[in-house]
Amino acid sequence: MVTPHHPHIALISVHGDPAVDIGKEEAGGQNVYVRHVGEALAGLGWQVDLFTRRTSDDQASIVLHTPRCRTIRLAAGPARFIPRDRIFDYLPTFVEAFLLFQHTQGVTYDLVHTNYWLSSWVGMELKKRQPQLCQVHTYHSLGAVKYQTMEIVPAIAEIRLVVEKTCMEAADRIVATSPQEREHMRSLVSSNGKIDVIPCGTDTGRFGSVDQITARQKLGIDLETQIVLYIGRFDRRKGIETLVRAIGKSKHRQGGKLRLVIGGGSRPGHSDGIERQRIEDIVADLDMKQMTLFSGRISDEELPLHYAAADITVVPSHYEPFGLVAIESMASGTPVVASDVGGLQFTIQPHVTGLLAPPQNAIEFAWAIDQILDDPVWRAKMGQAARQRVEAYFSWRGVAEQLSSLYKLLLKLKFADDDNSEDIQPDDRKASVA
């Protein structure tokens, strides 16, 4: 049973380590989400443990983020990187390791918030062992949407689709990060199940703390240079090729001031390293090597500088259920050009905070990029509006408050007959996210 003042909850992210450096393979928006939600929930009074799979013998088993929030790496399969599509067979071992940790630590988690379909399977298995367990789930990506954009569907697809549908109908609550994602869940996954819309967030103190001139001075970038920025993994579905070809078609390319910065780490020989090489080959074929910088992984300290220094951030993904990069850029006062898909339709207000373009359409992306570069005054105005929108709707604190309210409601319902059911509140503040 939960304790009156500091309830224990677990956020499970099997393949996305919340404590790993962002930008490495399998390290992106989900890792950021789990880490920052966990820390923000801890700030509201919850005791939060973030569970993931150990991928190296050199990794610490436990990483303390704040006094009430830590990442716990469980042994589940070989201690090495395994692509997410090959992890499913190790999930039973992950479940056993989770239960063993509970037993040895003397902790019982009355609520788990699972992230991505792999973790949803873990959560459902845990509920079989502990029937009183509450499960909240965030998909981060839907197989039913993802596979529509893939020429070759992986062998795991059939299992994934079944697990996603089962979770939709079995979990105590599903959290969609945008109205668009909720619509996809209803139309493509299941008409059953309870869904709340709670967006992702960003650190509004960290992003937006520096202006463009200062950021460029610190990074050694000329003030006259036009910077178009991409931040994220090297993955075909991220649409980097579309961006590269769009820059190749931009009319601003002829002026010699346009520069494309592609930020994100890669591992030679792995899928992201192979994709990076493919993108580099396209850059070379288009004679764009002089104007393109592959910056590698950008440190947490320098990331706000890169967003602030840019004129535009581009998110050319084939699909995004939300798109953290977009709101990080918006928080930094930099407008966004993004694919007209999924949650990007929710975070970005066309012609107000940025522009939307059809996915995989280099001509339309080039037009959108040129429209913003053509008018610096409009660009600055959109940047201001973007910052205001993030402050109003997408702070981590506000996201955590909404999740906290949801958790408290579910625990009250689950333990309605318990004498302490009214005392499980870690914080009585209302959610502030619209």
NORQUIUR-V273531 format. One record per backbone hydrogen bond with DSSP energy under -0.5 kcal/mol. CO is the residue of the C=O (numbers start at 1). NH is the residue of the N-H. E is the energy in kcal/mol with one decimal. If there is no record, write none. Layout:
<<CO | NH | E> <CO | NH | E>>
This chain:
<<7 | 9 | -0.5> <7 | 47 | -2.9> <8 | 110 | -1.0> <8 | 111 | -0.5> <9 | 49 | -2.1> <10 | 12 | -0.6> <10 | 113 | -2.9> <11 | 13 | -0.5> <11 | 51 | -2.7> <12 | 115 | -1.8> <14 | 53 | -2.0> <15 | 17 | -0.8> <17 | 20 | -1.3> <21 | 24 | -1.2> <23 | 265 | -0.8> <24 | 27 | -2.2> <26 | 28 | -0.5> <27 | 23 | -1.8> <28 | 32 | -1.9> <29 | 33 | -2.8> <30 | 34 | -2.6> <31 | 35 | -2.3> <32 | 36 | -2.7> <33 | 37 | -2.7> <34 | 38 | -2.2> <35 | 39 | -2.3> <36 | 40 | -2.5> <37 | 41 | -2.7> <38 | 42 | -2.1> <39 | 43 | -1.7> <40 | 44 | -0.7> <41 | 44 | -0.8> <41 | 46 | -1.8> <42 | 45 | -1.6> <46 | 48 | -0.7> <47 | 9 | -2.6> <48 | 70 | -1.7> <49 | 11 | -2.5> <49 | 51 | -0.6> <50 | 72 | -3.6> <51 | 13 | -3.1> <52 | 74 | -2.9> <56 | 59 | -1.1> <61 | 73 | -3.0> <63 | 65 | -0.6> <63 | 71 | -2.9> <66 | 69 | -1.5> <68 | 48 | -3.1> <69 | 65 | -2.4> <69 | 66 | -2.0> <70 | 50 | -3.1> <71 | 63 | -2.6> <71 | 73 | -0.5> <72 | 52 | -2.2> <72 | 74 | -0.6> <74 | 54 | -2.9> <74 | 76 | -0.7> <78 | 80 | -2.3> <79 | 57 | -0.5> <83 | 86 | -2.5> <84 | 87 | -1.3> <87 | 90 | -2.5> <88 | 91 | -1.7> <90 | 94 | -1.7> <91 | 95 | -2.4> <92 | 96 | -2.1> <93 | 97 | -2.4> <94 | 98 | -2.3> <95 | 99 | -2.4> <96 | 100 | -2.3> <97 | 101 | -2.2> <98 | 102 | -2.3> <99 | 103 | -2.2> <100 | 104 | -2.9> <101 | 105 | -2.3> <102 | 106 | -1.1> <102 | 107 | -1.8> <108 | 110 | -0.6> <110 | 134 | -2.4> <111 | 10 | -2.2> <112 | 114 | -0.7> <112 | 136 | -2.6> <113 | 12 | -2.0> <114 | 138 | -2.5> <115 | 119 | -0.5> <116 | 120 | -1.6> <117 | 121 | -1.7> <118 | 122 | -1.4> <119 | 123 | -2.6> <120 | 124 | -2.4> <121 | 125 | -2.1> <122 | 126 | -2.3> <123 | 127 | -1.9> <124 | 128 | -1.2> <125 | 129 | -1.2> <126 | 130 | -2.6> <130 | 133 | -2.5> <134 | 112 | -2.8> <135 | 172 | -1.5> <135 | 173 | -1.5> <136 | 114 | -2.7> <137 | 175 | -3.2> <138 | 116 | -2.5> <139 | 141 | -1.0> <140 | 321 | -0.6> <141 | 143 | -0.5> <142 | 145 | -0.8> <142 | 146 | -3.1> <143 | 147 | -2.8> <145 | 148 | -0.9> <145 | 149 | -0.6> <146 | 149 | -1.5> <147 | 150 | -0.8> <151 | 153 | -0.6> <154 | 157 | -1.7> <155 | 158 | -0.6> <156 | 160 | -2.6> <157 | 161 | -2.6> <158 | 162 | -1.6> <159 | 163 | -2.6> <160 | 164 | -2.8> <161 | 165 | -1.9> <162 | 166 | -2.5> <163 | 167 | -2.6> <164 | 168 | -2.1> <165 | 169 | -1.5> <166 | 170 | -1.5> <167 | 171 | -2.8> <173 | 137 | -2.1> <174 | 176 | -0.6> <174 | 196 | -2.9> <176 | 198 | -2.5> <178 | 182 | -2.0> <179 | 183 | -2.1> <180 | 184 | -1.9> <181 | 185 | -2.3> <182 | 186 | -2.2> <183 | 187 | -2.5> <184 | 188 | -2.7> <184 | 189 | -0.6> <185 | 189 | -1.7> <185 | 190 | -2.3> <194 | 174 | -2.8> <196 | 176 | -2.9> <196 | 198 | -0.7> <202 | 204 | -1.1> <202 | 396 | -1.4> <203 | 207 | -2.7> <206 | 208 | -0.5> <206 | 209 | -0.9> <211 | 215 | -2.4> <212 | 216 | -2.5> <213 | 217 | -2.1> <214 | 218 | -2.2> <215 | 219 | -1.7> <216 | 220 | -1.0> <216 | 221 | -2.7> <222 | 225 | -1.1> <225 | 227 | -0.7> <226 | 228 | -0.5> <226 | 259 | -2.9> <227 | 311 | -2.4> <227 | 312 | -1.6> <228 | 261 | -2.8> <229 | 314 | -3.0> <230 | 263 | -3.4> <233 | 235 | -1.0> <235 | 238 | -2.3> <236 | 239 | -1.7> <237 | 318 | -3.2> <237 | 319 | -0.6> <239 | 243 | -1.5> <240 | 244 | -2.7> <241 | 245 | -2.5> <242 | 246 | -2.0> <243 | 247 | -2.6> <244 | 248 | -2.0> <245 | 249 | -0.9> <246 | 249 | -0.7> <246 | 250 | -0.8> <247 | 250 | -0.7> <250 | 253 | -1.2> <251 | 254 | -0.9> <252 | 255 | -0.8> <252 | 257 | -0.5> <252 | 258 | -0.6> <253 | 256 | -1.1> <257 | 226 | -2.7> <259 | 228 | -2.6> <259 | 261 | -0.6> <260 | 262 | -0.5> <260 | 293 | -3.0> <261 | 230 | -2.6> <261 | 263 | -0.7> <262 | 295 | -1.4> <262 | 296 | -0.7> <263 | 232 | -2.1> <266 | 268 | -0.5> <267 | 270 | -2.3> <267 | 273 | -0.9> <270 | 274 | -2.5> <271 | 275 | -2.0> <272 | 276 | -2.4> <273 | 277 | -2.0> <274 | 278 | -1.9> <275 | 279 | -2.4> <276 | 280 | -2.7> <277 | 281 | -2.1> <278 | 282 | -1.8> <279 | 283 | -2.5> <280 | 284 | -2.2> <281 | 285 | -2.5> <282 | 286 | -1.9> <283 | 288 | -2.7> <284 | 287 | -1.6> <288 | 291 | -0.8> <288 | 292 | -0.7> <289 | 292 | -0.6> <291 | 260 | -2.8> <292 | 294 | -0.5> <293 | 262 | -3.1> <293 | 295 | -1.0> <296 | 264 | -1.6> <297 | 299 | -0.5> <299 | 303 | -1.9> <300 | 304 | -0.6> <302 | 306 | -2.0> <303 | 307 | -2.1> <304 | 308 | -2.1> <305 | 309 | -2.4> <306 | 310 | -1.3> <312 | 229 | -2.7> <313 | 337 | -2.3> <314 | 316 | -0.5> <315 | 339 | -2.2> <320 | 343 | -2.3> <320 | 344 | -0.6> <323 | 327 | -1.0> <324 | 328 | -2.3> <325 | 329 | -2.4> <326 | 330 | -2.4> <327 | 331 | -2.5> <328 | 332 | -1.0> <329 | 332 | -0.5> <329 | 334 | -2.3> <330 | 333 | -1.7> <333 | 335 | -0.5> <335 | 313 | -2.0> <336 | 338 | -0.5> <336 | 355 | -2.2> <337 | 315 | -2.5> <338 | 357 | -2.4> <339 | 341 | -2.2> <341 | 344 | -1.3> <341 | 345 | -0.6> <342 | 345 | -1.5> <343 | 346 | -1.4> <343 | 347 | -2.3> <344 | 348 | -1.7> <348 | 350 | -0.7> <349 | 352 | -2.4> <349 | 353 | -2.7> <349 | 354 | -1.0> <353 | 336 | -1.3> <354 | 351 | -2.9> <355 | 338 | -2.3> <357 | 340 | -2.5> <358 | 361 | -1.1> <360 | 362 | -0.6> <361 | 365 | -2.1> <362 | 366 | -2.5> <363 | 367 | -2.1> <364 | 368 | -2.4> <365 | 369 | -2.7> <366 | 370 | -2.5> <367 | 371 | -2.3> <368 | 372 | -1.5> <369 | 373 | -2.3> <370 | 374 | -2.3> <371 | 375 | -0.6> <372 | 375 | -0.8> <375 | 379 | -2.4> <376 | 380 | -2.3> <377 | 381 | -2.1> <378 | 382 | -2.7> <379 | 383 | -2.2> <380 | 384 | -2.0> <381 | 385 | -2.1> <382 | 386 | -2.6> <383 | 387 | -2.0> <384 | 388 | -2.1> <385 | 389 | -2.1> <386 | 390 | -2.0> <387 | 391 | -2.3> <388 | 392 | -1.8> <389 | 393 | -1.9> <390 | 394 | -2.4> <394 | 202 | -1.7> <395 | 399 | -2.2> <396 | 400 | -3.0> <397 | 401 | -2.1> <398 | 402 | -1.8> <398 | 433 | -0.6> <399 | 403 | -2.4> <400 | 404 | -2.9> <401 | 405 | -2.1> <402 | 406 | -2.0> <403 | 407 | -2.9> <404 | 408 | -2.5> <405 | 409 | -2.0> <406 | 410 | -2.4> <407 | 411 | -2.6> <408 | 412 | -2.2> <409 | 413 | -2.3> <410 | 414 | -2.4> <411 | 415 | -2.4> <413 | 416 | -0.9> <415 | 418 | -1.8> <418 | 421 | -1.6> <420 | 423 | -2.6> <421 | 424 | -0.6> <424 | 426 | -0.6>>
